């Protein structure tokens, strides 16, 4: 059975797959004519990104930002059709993409494929499986509210009851290069490959995010900060005016927001 060896360096994730039984993405892209029209089993890096049109390819590697977002395929690509969604459950899942090492079985063809016909080969997928299963760790906010405070879970469940009110609450602060500052009920991280980092990588928000205005940037140094300041997250206490029923935050993505009193914000250890 073949195994995947990952080489990771902040912005670049390459996969080197060796052994016997399956082909590798290097075999297909190096000699595509040799496999045209054949049913093959191949290993490579699956990358999916939403869009119009979306992206679904098998590649040799992926480059990302330090926070794991903005995944970009590396080198020659094979267009994928009918990749099963269930096979992606154990892969890396930052906020804007899915990627990871996979083993795919399907019919390989050469020609002109993809939404704009720019891909010279494709694999019509019959089955797929993750080679590496990403281990995830959850860091939930406290479920019980402090005296004279509102639970973050109560704000999430009944936002209209607090609309226009000044509230104090504790929740997980979440910020990445691809998002504005948010308050969430928890953060889910991935255990890093080949390393033991307590705070993990690729942090993702849990629950329904609340946008925040007025978070003091200097407080970030007391929280979990990713490589190259790519992400910040951690437990905080905040006081501010709660608003709901609108479009708040980056590109109006969120239905509620807190306008903070910056002096009230503190990190909770």
URMO-V620872 format. One line per field, one symbol per residue. ss: DSSP state (H for helix, E for strand, L for the rest). phi: phi as a letter, one per 20 degrees, with the letter a starting at -180 (. if undefined). burial: 1 if it has 16 or more other C-alpha atoms within 10 Angstrom, else 0. A space follows every 50 residues. Layout:
ss=???
phi=???
burial=???
//
This chain:
ss=LLEEEEEEELLEEEEEEELLLLEEHHHHHHLHHHHLLLEEEEEEEEEEEL LLLLEEEEELEEELLLLLLLLEEELLLEEEELLLHHHHLLLELLLLLEEE EEEEEEEEEEEEELLLLLEEEEEEEEEEEELLLLLEEEEELLLLLLLLLL LHHHHHHLHHHHLLLEEEEEEEEEEELLLLLEEELEEEEELLLLLLLLLL EEEEEELLLEEEELLLHHHHHHLEELHHHLEEEEEEEEEEEEEEEEEELH HHLEEEEEEELHHHLEELL
phi=.ecddedcbleccddddcpcodedgfffffbfffdgneecdcdadecccf qceedbcdceabdcffenelfcfdmfddfdcmfffffefeefcffcacbr fcdcdreecdqccngdmeeebbcefdbbbffdefedcdcffgeeefgmcd fgfffffcfffdgneecdbdbefcbcfdbefcdcfacdddfffmbcdgem clfcfdmefdfcdnffgffgfededegmlfbbbrfcdccaeecbncccmg lmfdecbdeeegfefbede
burial=00010100000111111000011111011001001100111111111110 00001111111111111111111101111110100011011111101111 11111111110011000011111111011111010110111100000001 11101100100110001111111111110011111111111110000011 11111101111110100001011111000111111111111111000110 0001111111110011100
//
